[in-house]
Amino acid sequence: MKRVMLTVAYDGTAYSGWQRQNNAPTIEGVLNEHLSDIEGCNIEVIGASRTDAGVHAMGNVAVFDSISEIPAHAYVYILNQRLPKDIVIRDSKEVPLDFHPRKCETIKTYEYNIYNDTFPMPTKRLGTYFCSKELDVEQMNIAAAYLIGEHDFKSFCCVRTQAESTVRTIYDIKVTKTDKTITIRVKGNGFLYNMVRIIAGTLIKVGSGQYKPEHVKEMLEKCDRTVAGPTAPPEGLTLVEIYYKM
């Protein structure tokens, strides 16, 4: 038996998130279906990040166990011949049998992209959130700096989170603008349910002048979801990379 790790990219627009559901299409469900067909037995992948409905990925990770003679590096080619065009395997390789994608020390990178103009651009609608209010990137960066480091991010996660601890570490967060697109890039050791989207929603409020940058520090200290900004829509969020320290 061998354990195979897949690096998976996808446009999440047509899917109800990563995690398998009985009555809705999901990334995990599609992978399970095609891998089971290839292997001739029931296969269930283990995903590293259970992205929400409408969220995209350039580098999510999943593993599965195989007893077939297919070499691990070949799955990238076999799967890409079968998968729909909005899901692509970027890499496949063998990993130790005890490797678990959610139980290892990682650095995760997310980007939240905002199309900031007077009117929306149809070609940007699937990968960015449209905001017509002019956003001040400098003010957004001042606010974002308060989030760097180890903090209790209870104010920045969904109240339905099942995490044992709401303490996380953000290594870096930057807000940049290229033409009409503003990108919030966040790098950390892990993220709570809706955490990046709530950070994005909060920074959008700062950029539009509705919050002062220093208000973000107060949000962290209060550990109360009601004091932070709204959860930004899913279409602007992309899981860029999961780096494993192994």
Residue frames relative to the residue before (quaternion, step in Angstrom):
aa qw qx qy qz dx dy dz
M 1.0000 0.0000 0.0000 0.0000 0.00 0.00 0.00
K 0.0756 -0.7788 0.6212 0.0422 3.54 -1.14 0.68
R 0.3123 -0.7122 0.5933 0.2078 3.57 -1.27 0.46
V 0.1702 -0.8016 0.5716 0.0426 3.53 -0.78 1.12
M 0.2019 -0.7670 0.5990 0.1104 3.56 -0.96 0.92
L 0.1585 -0.7784 0.6046 0.0594 3.53 -0.91 1.02
T 0.2091 -0.7128 0.6497 0.1615 3.56 -1.12 0.72
V 0.1062 -0.8524 0.5112 -0.0289 3.54 -0.45 1.29
A 0.1052 -0.7628 0.6362 0.0478 3.55 -0.96 0.96
Y 0.1178 0.8116 -0.5661 0.0839 3.57 -1.02 0.72
D 0.3661 -0.6318 0.6314 0.2610 3.46 -1.41 0.46
G 0.2620 -0.8352 0.4686 0.1192 3.57 -0.35 1.23
T 0.3398 0.7947 -0.4640 0.1941 3.59 1.28 0.00
A 0.7733 0.3808 -0.1828 0.4729 3.59 0.83 -1.01
Y 0.6880 0.5028 -0.2622 0.4529 3.60 1.26 -0.06
S 0.4331 -0.6876 0.5284 0.2461 3.53 -1.21 0.66
G 0.7693 -0.3336 0.1609 0.5205 3.54 0.89 1.01
W 0.7003 -0.4580 0.3530 0.4185 3.52 -1.36 -0.19
Q 0.7400 0.4915 -0.2574 0.3804 3.55 0.61 -1.19
R 0.5695 -0.6384 0.4158 0.3085 3.53 -0.96 0.99
Q 0.0310 -0.7677 0.6400 -0.0049 3.54 -1.07 0.89
N 0.5731 -0.6339 0.4023 0.3284 3.56 -1.11 0.65
N 0.8299 0.2403 -0.0811 0.4970 3.57 0.91 -0.88
A 0.7182 0.3652 -0.2490 0.5374 3.59 1.15 0.48
P 0.5015 -0.6568 0.4640 0.3192 3.61 -1.05 0.68
T 0.0043 0.7885 -0.6141 0.0328 3.57 -0.98 0.91
I 0.6355 -0.5275 0.3932 0.4041 3.56 -1.23 0.39
E 0.6565 0.5108 -0.3084 0.4615 3.58 0.89 -0.93
G 0.6538 0.5317 -0.3138 0.4374 3.57 0.94 -0.86
V 0.6567 0.5015 -0.3071 0.4721 3.58 0.99 -0.85
L 0.6543 0.5059 -0.3167 0.4644 3.60 0.93 -0.86
N 0.6441 0.5255 -0.3226 0.4527 3.59 0.92 -0.89
E 0.6537 0.5372 -0.3116 0.4325 3.57 0.91 -0.94
H 0.7362 0.4264 -0.2460 0.4644 3.59 0.77 -1.00
L 0.6421 0.5092 -0.3302 0.4684 3.59 1.02 -0.69
S 0.6262 0.5296 -0.3358 0.4633 3.60 1.03 -0.75
D 0.6434 0.5174 -0.3133 0.4692 3.57 1.05 -0.78
I 0.6652 0.5036 -0.2951 0.4656 3.57 0.99 -0.88
E 0.7468 0.4237 -0.2154 0.4651 3.57 0.88 -0.99
G 0.3873 -0.7370 0.4744 0.2861 3.58 1.18 -0.47
C 0.7270 0.2779 -0.2257 0.5859 3.57 1.22 0.49
N 0.6550 -0.5281 0.3589 0.4040 3.57 -1.24 0.27
I 0.0376 -0.7895 0.6121 -0.0225 3.57 -0.77 1.11
E 0.0259 -0.7761 0.6301 0.0035 3.55 -0.97 0.91
V 0.3017 -0.7734 0.5321 0.1665 3.56 -0.55 1.16
I 0.2911 -0.6962 0.6217 0.2097 3.54 -1.34 0.40
G 0.2117 -0.8174 0.5278 0.0920 3.57 -0.54 1.17
A 0.5008 -0.6602 0.4766 0.2938 3.54 -1.19 0.61
S 0.8093 0.0818 -0.0062 0.5816 3.58 0.97 -0.84
R 0.2601 -0.7834 0.5497 0.1284 3.57 -0.64 1.14
T 0.1299 -0.8393 0.5257 0.0481 3.53 0.37 1.29
D 0.5321 -0.6586 0.4489 0.2857 3.54 -1.18 0.73
A 0.7038 -0.4246 0.3591 0.4420 3.53 -1.37 0.13
G 0.8267 0.2382 -0.1848 0.4750 3.56 -0.93 0.95
V 0.5824 0.5752 -0.3747 0.4354 3.60 1.26 -0.17
H 0.3339 -0.7660 0.5281 0.1514 3.55 -1.06 0.85
A 0.1225 -0.7825 0.6016 0.1033 3.57 -1.30 0.14
M 0.2376 -0.7293 0.6229 0.1536 3.50 -1.24 0.67
G 0.8340 0.0767 0.0005 0.5465 3.57 1.16 -0.54
N 0.1661 0.7523 -0.6133 0.1741 3.57 0.64 1.07
V 0.2913 -0.7666 0.5551 0.1390 3.57 -1.23 0.45
A 0.0296 0.7742 -0.6318 0.0235 3.55 -1.10 0.77
V 0.1516 -0.7732 0.6070 0.1040 3.56 -1.19 0.57
F 0.0002 -0.7653 0.6432 0.0245 3.54 -1.30 0.43
D 0.4100 -0.6997 0.5325 0.2426 3.56 -1.27 0.45
S 0.0680 -0.8085 0.5845 -0.0087 3.55 -0.98 0.88
I 0.2058 -0.7564 0.6063 0.1340 3.54 -1.15 0.70
S 0.4704 0.6837 -0.4394 0.3437 3.57 1.29 0.13
E 0.5497 -0.6164 0.4574 0.3296 3.55 -1.32 0.20
I 0.4178 0.6992 -0.4761 0.3314 3.58 1.27 0.10
P 0.3970 -0.7144 0.5098 0.2685 3.63 -0.71 0.95
A 0.6311 -0.5849 0.3564 0.3640 3.56 -1.05 0.79
H 0.6820 0.5135 -0.3049 0.4222 3.58 0.91 -0.88
A 0.6202 0.5778 -0.3417 0.4059 3.62 1.21 -0.36
Y 0.5435 0.6538 -0.4035 0.3382 3.59 1.14 -0.48
V 0.5765 0.5894 -0.3873 0.4127 3.59 1.08 -0.62
Y 0.7016 0.4508 -0.2643 0.4844 3.60 1.00 -0.80
I 0.6622 0.5155 -0.3108 0.4463 3.59 0.92 -0.89
L 0.6941 0.4784 -0.2839 0.4568 3.57 0.87 -0.93
N 0.6764 0.5134 -0.3092 0.4282 3.59 0.89 -0.86
Q 0.5934 0.5412 -0.3691 0.4677 3.59 1.23 -0.26
R 0.7463 0.4157 -0.1991 0.4802 3.57 1.20 -0.54
L 0.6456 0.5716 -0.3226 0.3903 3.58 1.03 -0.77
P 0.5660 -0.5647 0.4607 0.3853 3.61 -1.20 0.44
K 0.6649 -0.5629 0.3279 0.3654 3.56 -1.18 0.54
D 0.6798 0.4907 -0.3063 0.4508 3.60 1.15 -0.38
I 0.6895 0.3304 -0.2892 0.5760 3.58 1.30 0.34
V 0.0264 0.8014 -0.5942 0.0626 3.58 -0.78 1.06
I 0.3151 -0.7048 0.6015 0.2051 3.56 -1.04 0.84
R 0.2641 -0.7947 0.5321 0.1248 3.58 -0.68 1.12
D 0.7993 -0.0393 0.0535 0.5972 3.57 1.14 -0.55
S 0.0253 -0.7647 0.6422 0.0466 3.57 -1.25 0.47
K 0.1270 0.7916 -0.5852 0.1218 3.55 -0.92 0.91
E 0.5195 -0.6267 0.4790 0.3286 3.56 -1.25 0.43
V 0.0803 -0.7690 0.6336 0.0263 3.55 -1.12 0.83
P 0.6723 -0.4839 0.3437 0.4425 3.63 -1.18 0.28
L 0.6069 -0.6024 0.3861 0.3459 3.58 -1.09 0.72
D 0.7040 0.4431 -0.2771 0.4809 3.61 1.12 -0.49
F 0.4385 0.6935 -0.4668 0.3299 3.61 1.25 0.14
H 0.0252 -0.7773 0.6283 -0.0180 3.58 -0.88 1.03
P 0.4369 -0.7605 0.4123 0.2465 3.61 -0.53 1.12
R 0.7203 0.4029 -0.2633 0.4995 3.61 1.19 -0.32
K 0.7004 0.4586 -0.2662 0.4778 3.60 1.24 -0.05
C 0.5767 0.5541 -0.3806 0.4642 3.56 1.20 0.53
E 0.5500 -0.5825 0.4757 0.3633 3.54 -1.25 0.41
T 0.0198 0.8258 -0.5581 0.0782 3.56 -0.69 1.12
I 0.2177 -0.6760 0.6657 0.2291 3.47 -1.46 0.06
K 0.1167 -0.8070 0.5781 0.0311 3.57 -0.64 1.15
T 0.1375 -0.7851 0.6014 0.0558 3.54 -1.03 0.85
Y 0.0536 -0.7799 0.6236 -0.0059 3.54 -0.89 1.05
E 0.1288 -0.7476 0.6396 0.1247 3.53 -1.29 0.42
Y 0.1237 -0.7434 0.6499 0.0984 3.52 -1.12 0.76
N 0.1411 -0.8266 0.5443 0.0237 3.57 -0.58 1.22
I 0.1244 -0.7927 0.5968 0.0027 3.51 -0.90 1.09
Y 0.2215 -0.7379 0.6189 0.1528 3.59 -0.86 0.92
N 0.0800 -0.8413 0.5333 -0.0372 3.53 -0.31 1.35
D 0.3643 0.6979 -0.5288 0.3171 3.56 -0.17 1.32
T 0.6869 -0.4773 0.3451 0.4257 3.55 -1.28 0.15
F 0.7966 0.1195 -0.0378 0.5913 3.56 1.01 -0.86
P 0.5540 -0.6193 0.4310 0.3519 3.62 -1.09 0.58
M 0.3128 -0.7067 0.6006 0.2047 3.54 -1.31 0.41
P 0.4574 -0.7301 0.4274 0.2739 3.62 -0.45 1.17
T 0.6801 0.5014 -0.3004 0.4425 3.60 0.97 -0.77
K 0.6751 0.4774 -0.2878 0.4833 3.60 1.26 -0.23
R 0.4769 0.7501 -0.3988 0.2257 3.58 1.25 -0.35
L 0.7026 0.4934 -0.2813 0.4287 3.62 1.05 -0.64
G 0.7947 0.3198 -0.1543 0.4923 3.59 1.13 -0.52
T 0.7425 0.3060 -0.2089 0.5581 3.56 1.28 0.07
Y 0.3873 -0.6567 0.5855 0.2755 3.53 -1.33 0.35
F 0.3273 -0.7609 0.5294 0.1833 3.59 -0.78 1.01
C 0.0242 0.7743 -0.6305 0.0476 3.54 -0.94 1.01
S 0.2758 -0.8001 0.5154 0.1345 3.58 -0.59 1.14
K 0.5847 0.5589 -0.3838 0.4455 3.60 1.20 -0.33
E 0.4735 -0.6732 0.4826 0.2994 3.58 -0.88 0.90
L 0.1985 -0.8072 0.5512 0.0721 3.56 -0.76 1.08
D 0.3384 -0.7350 0.5622 0.1706 3.54 -1.01 0.93
V 0.3096 -0.7918 0.5018 0.1595 3.57 -0.23 1.31
E 0.6176 0.5535 -0.3546 0.4318 3.60 1.00 -0.72
Q 0.6697 0.4838 -0.2951 0.4799 3.59 0.93 -0.87
M 0.6248 0.5389 -0.3314 0.4575 3.58 1.05 -0.73
N 0.6593 0.5006 -0.3072 0.4694 3.59 1.01 -0.77
I 0.6116 0.5342 -0.3521 0.4654 3.60 1.03 -0.71
A 0.6707 0.4921 -0.2898 0.4732 3.57 0.94 -0.90
A 0.6532 0.5422 -0.3134 0.4256 3.58 0.94 -0.92
A 0.5988 0.5989 -0.3582 0.3930 3.59 1.07 -0.71
Y 0.6043 0.5676 -0.3546 0.4322 3.61 1.12 -0.58
L 0.6648 0.5306 -0.2930 0.4366 3.59 1.18 -0.53
I 0.5485 0.6284 -0.3962 0.3838 3.60 1.22 -0.36
G 0.6962 0.4270 -0.3532 0.4562 3.55 -1.00 0.91
E 0.6281 -0.5143 0.4133 0.4124 3.55 -1.32 -0.16
H 0.1149 0.7876 -0.5915 0.1289 3.56 -0.75 1.11
D 0.4577 -0.5792 0.5707 0.3597 3.50 -1.38 0.12
F 0.1542 -0.8306 0.5335 0.0411 3.56 -0.42 1.25
K 0.1818 0.8218 -0.5206 0.1435 3.58 1.08 0.65
S 0.6388 0.5253 -0.3242 0.4594 3.59 1.08 -0.67
F 0.7486 0.3927 -0.1856 0.5009 3.57 1.22 -0.52
C 0.6596 0.4390 -0.3586 0.4936 3.59 0.99 0.72
C 0.6298 -0.5356 0.4113 0.3838 3.54 -1.26 0.50
V 0.5314 -0.6468 0.4434 0.3205 3.57 -1.00 0.82
R 0.6423 0.5283 -0.3193 0.4543 3.60 1.23 -0.35
T 0.3607 0.7543 -0.4900 0.2465 3.60 1.21 0.12
Q 0.2735 -0.7645 0.5659 0.1429 3.56 -1.10 0.78
A 0.3653 0.7530 -0.4745 0.2728 3.57 1.28 0.24
E 0.4985 -0.6615 0.4772 0.2935 3.57 -1.02 0.84
S 0.7847 0.1067 -0.0450 0.6089 3.57 1.12 -0.72
T 0.2893 -0.7569 0.5610 0.1690 3.57 -1.08 0.74
V 0.4593 0.6562 -0.4574 0.3863 3.57 1.26 0.39
R 0.0806 0.7775 -0.6169 0.0918 3.54 -0.86 1.04
T 0.3252 -0.7281 0.5672 0.2058 3.56 -1.32 0.30
I 0.1534 -0.7477 0.6403 0.0858 3.54 -0.90 1.00
Y 0.3104 -0.7779 0.5250 0.1517 3.55 -0.65 1.17
D 0.7994 -0.0830 0.0970 0.5871 3.56 1.00 -0.78
I 0.0557 0.7672 -0.6387 0.0192 3.55 -1.18 0.63
K 0.0306 0.8029 -0.5903 0.0768 3.55 -0.75 1.10
V 0.2030 -0.7459 0.6226 0.1219 3.53 -1.19 0.68
T 0.0115 0.8065 -0.5887 0.0541 3.58 -0.67 1.11
K 0.2050 -0.7699 0.5901 0.1304 3.56 -1.25 0.40
T 0.0089 -0.7661 0.6423 -0.0205 3.54 -0.95 0.98
D 0.8004 -0.0741 -0.0238 0.5943 3.55 -0.45 1.26
K 0.8012 -0.2477 0.1984 0.5073 3.61 -0.59 -1.11
T 0.6269 0.5558 -0.3282 0.4364 3.59 1.27 -0.04
I 0.1610 -0.7590 0.6273 0.0676 3.55 -0.87 1.07
T 0.1127 -0.8057 0.5810 0.0248 3.57 -0.84 1.03
I 0.1617 -0.7383 0.6494 0.0838 3.54 -0.94 1.02
R 0.0609 -0.8117 0.5807 -0.0127 3.57 -0.46 1.22
V 0.0494 -0.8175 0.5718 -0.0474 3.56 -0.62 1.22
K 0.0610 -0.7880 0.6127 0.0017 3.54 -0.92 0.99
G 0.1737 0.8054 -0.5460 0.1515 3.59 -0.72 1.05
N 0.6232 -0.5603 0.3980 0.3732 3.55 -1.32 0.07
G 0.7750 -0.1555 0.0981 0.6047 3.56 1.30 -0.09
F 0.2042 -0.7959 0.5632 0.0873 3.55 -1.17 0.54
L 0.4543 -0.6837 0.5130 0.2510 3.53 -1.08 0.81
Y 0.6978 -0.4619 0.3440 0.4259 3.56 -1.32 0.28
N 0.8499 0.0348 -0.1051 0.5151 3.58 -0.69 1.22
M 0.3460 0.7890 -0.4675 0.1978 3.61 1.25 0.06
V 0.6998 0.4589 -0.2918 0.4632 3.61 0.78 -0.95
R 0.6578 0.5062 -0.3165 0.4594 3.59 0.98 -0.76
I 0.6419 0.4914 -0.3303 0.4872 3.62 1.08 -0.60
I 0.6009 0.5302 -0.3501 0.4850 3.58 1.08 -0.70
A 0.6601 0.5062 -0.3067 0.4625 3.59 0.91 -0.91
G 0.6620 0.5107 -0.3077 0.4543 3.57 0.90 -0.91
T 0.6472 0.5155 -0.3037 0.4724 3.56 1.08 -0.78
L 0.6880 0.4769 -0.2864 0.4660 3.59 0.89 -0.91
I 0.5857 0.5490 -0.3673 0.4698 3.58 1.14 -0.54
K 0.6360 0.5174 -0.3177 0.4764 3.59 1.02 -0.79
V 0.6334 0.5117 -0.3232 0.4822 3.58 1.06 -0.76
G 0.6817 0.5145 -0.2876 0.4335 3.56 0.86 -0.99
S 0.7018 0.4472 -0.2609 0.4893 3.57 1.12 -0.64
G 0.5665 -0.6373 0.3599 0.3786 3.59 1.31 0.01
Q 0.4956 0.6768 -0.4220 0.3438 3.60 1.26 0.09
Y 0.7484 0.1944 -0.1417 0.6181 3.58 1.25 -0.49
K 0.3947 -0.6519 0.5798 0.2882 3.56 -1.19 0.51
P 0.6263 -0.5750 0.3605 0.3836 3.62 -1.01 0.70
E 0.6801 0.5093 -0.3003 0.4335 3.61 0.91 -0.88
H 0.5109 0.6442 -0.4166 0.3880 3.58 1.25 -0.28
V 0.5705 0.6015 -0.3759 0.4140 3.60 1.18 -0.56
K 0.6144 0.5436 -0.3397 0.4600 3.59 1.04 -0.73
E 0.6526 0.5083 -0.3039 0.4727 3.58 0.98 -0.84
M 0.6108 0.5564 -0.3424 0.4474 3.59 1.04 -0.76
L 0.6489 0.5178 -0.3110 0.4627 3.57 0.92 -0.92
E 0.6984 0.5042 -0.2752 0.4269 3.56 0.83 -1.02
K 0.6850 0.5075 -0.2925 0.4333 3.62 1.03 -0.71
C 0.1977 -0.8158 0.5232 0.1467 3.63 1.19 -0.41
D 0.5288 0.5910 -0.3994 0.4599 3.55 0.92 0.99
R 0.4425 -0.7294 0.4579 0.2499 3.59 -0.51 1.20
T 0.6466 0.5663 -0.3335 0.3872 3.61 0.99 -0.70
V 0.6677 0.5172 -0.3138 0.4338 3.62 1.16 -0.40
A 0.6384 0.5221 -0.3329 0.4572 3.62 1.19 -0.35
G 0.6754 -0.5210 0.3547 0.3827 3.54 -1.32 0.17
P 0.6913 -0.4804 0.3409 0.4185 3.56 -1.31 0.05
T 0.5355 -0.5792 0.4969 0.3618 3.54 -1.33 0.25
A 0.3661 -0.7441 0.5151 0.2167 3.59 -0.52 1.16
P 0.6136 -0.5805 0.3840 0.3730 3.62 -1.08 0.63
P 0.6113 -0.6257 0.3539 0.3310 3.60 -1.10 0.69
E 0.6088 0.6271 -0.3691 0.3159 3.61 0.97 -0.73
G 0.6587 0.5191 -0.3203 0.4404 3.60 1.18 -0.39
L 0.6598 0.5606 -0.2908 0.4072 3.58 1.23 -0.36
T 0.0039 0.7824 -0.6220 0.0301 3.56 -1.00 0.94
L 0.3179 -0.6922 0.6143 0.2058 3.55 -0.99 0.89
V 0.2525 -0.8245 0.4928 0.1166 3.56 -0.31 1.28
E 0.8145 -0.1297 0.1586 0.5428 3.56 0.75 -1.04
I 0.1193 -0.7239 0.6699 0.1143 3.54 -1.28 0.55
Y 0.1224 -0.8027 0.5830 0.0274 3.54 -0.56 1.21
Y 0.2097 -0.7914 0.5677 0.0859 3.56 -0.73 1.12
K 0.3182 -0.7414 0.5642 0.1753 3.54 -0.87 1.01
M 0.4186 0.6946 -0.4816 0.3322 3.57 0.34 1.23
